Amino acid sequence: MTEEIDFYHNPRSRAQMVHWMLEEAGAPYRIVPVDFDKGEHKTPSFLALNPMGKLPTIVHRGVVVTETAAIIAYLADTFPQAGLAPLPGDPLRGAYYRWLFFGAGCFEPALLDRMLKRPAPEPKSAVGWGSYEEVVATLKKALAGGPYLLGGTFSAADVYVGAELRWAMAFGAPGLKGERAFDDYVARLVARPACARTLAV
Ligand SMILES: N[C@@H](CCC(=O)N[C@@H](CS)C(=O)NCC(=O)O)C(=O)O
């Protein structure tokens, strides 16, 4: 069985986040381009891999993984030599899970609420992600100890949250650009050779 990962990719998608992670992990991969305009993500063969018809999707040793955060966590665990996830038993594992899941479960939907001008969840509501302002304030606090979400240790959680932040800042999401905590954090991440290589694509 081939070690090389099939990485279903389109540059105008969250696949960019996984691309950065593949480079950080030093994983062997080949890009399988998926043309949205031609509907290649809705063909029967692609839907057999990911019934959501969405990118990113990877196949590694015959195993299909979808969902950006899940792929990033899978790669961190599959390539432990890259040191991108604290090992089980390490107290930092808690913070690692916390921020990775916060990125996917709170930051992303709150950001999309704001960017798509959807109403924010009511205060004290059961909607799981809270308001955009609460999410941004929480991230700012998390980065106060910096330089990374886990303090001195760069991890796959920074890949997920950092890539979202970079995207949000590029598209003018409020409360981010001009805030030193976010400006410095994103500049630090973008300067990483693995990130720079994927942004060049
Ligand atoms: N929850 C998914 C979202 C994936 C997603 O929505 N991908 C978009 C591109 S960024 C897509 O493939 N859209 C095509 C479509 O839904 O038709 C994840 O985190 O990976």
The ligand as an SDF file (V2000), in Angstrom:
LIG
                    3D

 20 19  0  0  0  0  0  0  0  0999 V2000
  -16.4260   21.3330    7.3310 N   0  0  0  0  0  0  0  0  0  0  0  0
  -15.5870   21.1970    6.1690 C   0  0  0  0  0  0  0  0  0  0  0  0
  -15.9370   22.2820    5.1900 C   0  0  0  0  0  0  0  0  0  0  0  0
  -15.3810   21.9800    3.8330 C   0  0  0  0  0  0  0  0  0  0  0  0
  -15.9000   22.9480    2.7750 C   0  0  0  0  0  0  0  0  0  0  0  0
  -16.9780   23.5460    2.9120 O   0  0  0  0  0  0  0  0  0  0  0  0
  -15.1600   23.0710    1.6920 N   0  0  0  0  0  0  0  0  0  0  0  0
  -15.5520   23.9360    0.6160 C   0  0  0  0  0  0  0  0  0  0  0  0
  -14.3490   24.6730    0.0650 C   0  0  0  0  0  0  0  0  0  0  0  0
  -13.5440   25.6240    1.3050 S   0  0  0  0  0  0  0  0  0  0  0  0
  -16.1000   23.1000   -0.5290 C   0  0  0  0  0  0  0  0  0  0  0  0
  -15.5540   22.0650   -0.8470 O   0  0  0  0  0  0  0  0  0  0  0  0
  -17.1720   23.5730   -1.1450 N   0  0  0  0  0  0  0  0  0  0  0  0
  -17.7240   22.9740   -2.3020 C   0  0  0  0  0  0  0  0  0  0  0  0
  -19.1840   22.6520   -2.1440 C   0  0  0  0  0  0  0  0  0  0  0  0
  -19.6700   22.5760   -1.0150 O   0  0  0  0  0  0  0  0  0  0  0  0
  -19.7970   22.4440   -3.1730 O   0  0  0  0  0  0  0  0  0  0  0  0
  -14.1080   21.2530    6.5790 C   0  0  0  0  0  0  0  0  0  0  0  0
  -13.7870   21.8350    7.6180 O   0  0  0  0  0  0  0  0  0  0  0  0
  -13.2740   20.7210    5.8530 O   0  0  0  0  0  0  0  0  0  0  0  0
  1  2  1  0
  2  3  1  0
  2 18  1  0
  3  4  1  0
  4  5  1  0
  5  6  2  0
  5  7  1  0
  7  8  1  0
  8  9  1  0
  8 11  1  0
  9 10  1  0
 11 12  2  0
 11 13  1  0
 13 14  1  0
 14 15  1  0
 15 16  2  0
 15 17  1  0
 18 19  2  0
 18 20  1  0
M  END
$$$$
